[in-house]
Amino acid sequence: MTPKGLIIRDALAADLPAVRGLLVETWHATYDGIYGWQRVAEITNAWHSLENLGAQLEREGETFLIALVGEEVIATSSARLERDRAALLTRLYVLPAYQGIGIGRTLLQVTLACFPQAPVARLEVESQNEPAITFYERMGFFLQRQARFDGREDTPNTLMMAKRLFAE
Ligand SMILES: CC(C)(COP(=O)(O)OP(=O)(O)OC[C@H]1O[C@@H](n2cnc3c(N)ncnc32)[C@H](O)[C@@H]1OP(=O)(O)O)[C@@H](O)C(=O)NCCC(=O)NCCS
């Protein structure tokens, strides 16, 4: 059951150290077994630096949300509108201690609701991240095609998934 007092709101600059901490912890828990600790540390230090997260806050048309229980930031998501009006989910992470109790579902719904004009939602998921693939399937996403994470040979394949949001 989703915890009582769950608050979902836009991330603010003051939240970024906590968001970074959440991302580093959840990335290690999720990807160390796939990429190895060292590579995960490299990626998460680069992508989730306070500078990068701060730049994301400034970007027009981008949704960057956090979920809180009390003072604790327990989940974060981000998404943006693509040229074809698709809502692209760029991040969805729930702290390990809070996974499996409905927070991912709630945060995903709130995130997609920020794009009422989008006919479709898309996302990219690591092809070996089976729990996440199962989660997205439960949320109505289907496999669209295979993609590659960032073109690096030492980075495994990702899958593109998509979900129709409303019939045009
Ligand atoms: C994937 C993730 C966002 C899901 O959020 P969550 O809060 O744990 O999931 P919820 O409790 O909202 O679950 C919603 C549904 O998905 C299913 N689900 C969630 N995690 C699952 C898992 N590990 N295995 C199987 N099913 C799962 C639940 O059973 C539930 O289905 P139901 O209620 O229809 O039976 C979260 O577990 C997470 O942050 N994981 C690590 C990071 C990650 O992989 N993020 C995605 C990167 S693309």
The ligand as a MOL file (V3000), in Angstrom:
LIG
                    3D

  0  0  0     0  0            999 V3000
M  V30 BEGIN CTAB
M  V30 COUNTS 48 50 0 0 0
M  V30 BEGIN ATOM
M  V30 1 C 10.8100 -0.1910 -11.3490 0
M  V30 2 C 10.2620 0.7150 -10.2610 0
M  V30 3 C 10.2130 2.1700 -10.7480 0
M  V30 4 C 8.8190 0.2560 -9.9310 0
M  V30 5 O 8.3190 1.0440 -8.8740 0
M  V30 6 P 7.7120 0.3300 -7.5760 0
M  V30 7 O 7.2290 1.3920 -6.6600 0
M  V30 8 O 8.7130 -0.6230 -7.0490 0
M  V30 9 O 6.4920 -0.4880 -8.2120 0
M  V30 10 P 4.9600 -0.5290 -7.7220 0
M  V30 11 O 4.9300 -0.9790 -6.3050 0
M  V30 12 O 4.2890 0.7580 -8.0410 0
M  V30 13 O 4.4080 -1.7080 -8.6380 0
M  V30 14 C 3.4400 -1.5290 -9.6430 0
M  V30 15 C 3.2000 -2.8500 -10.3250 0
M  V30 16 O 4.4020 -3.3470 -10.9380 0
M  V30 17 C 4.7290 -4.6440 -10.4020 0
M  V30 18 N 6.1480 -4.7020 -10.0830 0
M  V30 19 C 6.8850 -3.7280 -9.5050 0
M  V30 20 N 8.1490 -4.1610 -9.2950 0
M  V30 21 C 8.1750 -5.4400 -9.7200 0
M  V30 22 C 9.1750 -6.4380 -9.7320 0
M  V30 23 N 10.3840 -6.1970 -9.2140 0
M  V30 24 N 8.8740 -7.6340 -10.2470 0
M  V30 25 C 7.6380 -7.8860 -10.7140 0
M  V30 26 N 6.6360 -6.9920 -10.7190 0
M  V30 27 C 6.9060 -5.7840 -10.2310 0
M  V30 28 C 3.9710 -4.7300 -9.0980 0
M  V30 29 O 3.6830 -6.0630 -8.7750 0
M  V30 30 C 2.7250 -3.9360 -9.3670 0
M  V30 31 O 1.8110 -4.7090 -10.1110 0
M  V30 32 P 0.2740 -4.9330 -9.6990 0
M  V30 33 O -0.0580 -4.0240 -8.5430 0
M  V30 34 O -0.4490 -4.5740 -10.9550 0
M  V30 35 O 0.2360 -6.3340 -9.3450 0
M  V30 36 C 11.0900 0.6340 -8.9470 0
M  V30 37 O 11.0480 -0.6840 -8.4350 0
M  V30 38 C 12.5340 1.0520 -9.1360 0
M  V30 39 O 12.8600 2.2310 -8.9550 0
M  V30 40 N 13.4050 0.0860 -9.4680 0
M  V30 41 C 14.8250 0.3260 -9.5890 0
M  V30 42 C 15.1530 1.3540 -10.6290 0
M  V30 43 C 14.6290 1.0330 -11.9960 0
M  V30 44 O 14.8050 -0.0550 -12.5080 0
M  V30 45 N 13.9570 2.0370 -12.5770 0
M  V30 46 C 13.4900 1.9640 -13.9410 0
M  V30 47 C 14.5780 2.3850 -14.8350 0
M  V30 48 S 14.0770 2.4370 -16.5350 0
M  V30 END ATOM
M  V30 BEGIN BOND
M  V30 1 1 1 2
M  V30 2 1 2 3
M  V30 3 1 2 4
M  V30 4 1 2 36
M  V30 5 1 4 5
M  V30 6 1 5 6
M  V30 7 2 6 7
M  V30 8 1 6 8
M  V30 9 1 6 9
M  V30 10 1 9 10
M  V30 11 2 10 11
M  V30 12 1 10 12
M  V30 13 1 10 13
M  V30 14 1 13 14
M  V30 15 1 14 15
M  V30 16 1 15 16
M  V30 17 1 15 30
M  V30 18 1 16 17
M  V30 19 1 17 18
M  V30 20 1 17 28
M  V30 21 1 18 19
M  V30 22 1 18 27
M  V30 23 2 19 20
M  V30 24 1 20 21
M  V30 25 1 21 22
M  V30 26 2 21 27
M  V30 27 1 22 23
M  V30 28 2 22 24
M  V30 29 1 24 25
M  V30 30 2 25 26
M  V30 31 1 26 27
M  V30 32 1 28 29
M  V30 33 1 28 30
M  V30 34 1 30 31
M  V30 35 1 31 32
M  V30 36 2 32 33
M  V30 37 1 32 34
M  V30 38 1 32 35
M  V30 39 1 36 37
M  V30 40 1 36 38
M  V30 41 2 38 39
M  V30 42 1 38 40
M  V30 43 1 40 41
M  V30 44 1 41 42
M  V30 45 1 42 43
M  V30 46 2 43 44
M  V30 47 1 43 45
M  V30 48 1 45 46
M  V30 49 1 46 47
M  V30 50 1 47 48
M  V30 END BOND
M  V30 END CTAB
M  END
